[in-house]
Amino acid sequence: MNTKLSQLPVNERIKLVEELWDSIASDQKTLPLTQEQKSELDRRLNAYEADGNRGRLATESIMEIRQKL
């Protein structure tokens, strides 16, 4: 690890990572998918559509997690 980075407080390093991730996310269109990635996404979408199970609301999952804490 870069010595200068390791000297920063953890909260500042986390902030840097968040900013870096946001910058990558905003440029994601510049990274084209490979044919293998496209095929895998198609396979997963087809499996999702064939299953018919739409899952549950995020609020239900969050409530269940909070009950377990």
C-alpha positions in Angstrom: 0.0 0.0 0.0 1.2 3.5 -0.7 2.7 4.9 2.5 1.1 8.3 2.0 -2.4 6.7 1.6 -1.9 4.5 4.6 -1.2 7.5 6.7 -4.7 9.0 6.0 -7.5 8.3 8.4 -9.7 5.4 7.4 -12.7 7.7 6.9 -10.7 9.8 4.4 -9.5 6.7 2.5 -13.1 5.4 2.3 -14.1 8.8 0.9 -11.4 8.5 -1.8 -12.5 5.1 -2.7 -16.1 6.3 -3.1 -15.0 9.2 -5.3 -12.9 6.9 -7.4 -15.8 4.4 -7.7 -18.2 7.2 -8.7 -15.7 8.4 -11.4 -15.5 4.8 -12.8 -19.3 4.4 -12.7 -19.8 7.6 -14.7 -17.4 6.4 -17.4 -18.7 2.8 -17.6 -20.0 3.3 -21.1 -16.3 3.5 -22.2 -15.8 -0.1 -21.2 -17.7 -2.2 -23.8 -18.9 -5.7 -22.7 -17.2 -8.7 -24.2 -19.3 -11.2 -26.1 -19.0 -13.6 -23.2 -20.4 -11.0 -20.8 -23.3 -10.2 -23.2 -24.1 -13.9 -23.5 -24.0 -14.4 -19.7 -26.3 -11.4 -19.2 -28.7 -12.8 -21.8 -28.6 -16.2 -20.1 -29.4 -14.7 -16.7 -32.2 -12.5 -18.1 -33.8 -15.5 -19.8 -33.6 -17.6 -16.6 -35.1 -14.7 -14.7 -38.0 -14.4 -17.1 -38.6 -18.1 -17.2 -38.6 -18.4 -13.4 -41.5 -16.0 -12.9 -40.3 -15.3 -9.4 -40.1 -11.5 -9.1 -38.5 -11.6 -5.7 -39.5 -9.3 -2.9 -39.3 -5.7 -2.0 -36.0 -4.3 -0.7 -37.8 -2.9 2.3 -38.9 -6.5 3.3 -35.3 -7.7 3.0 -34.0 -4.8 5.0 -36.6 -5.3 7.7 -35.7 -9.0 8.0 -32.0 -8.1 8.3 -32.7 -5.5 11.0 -34.7 -8.1 13.0 -31.7 -10.5 12.9 -29.3 -7.8 14.2 
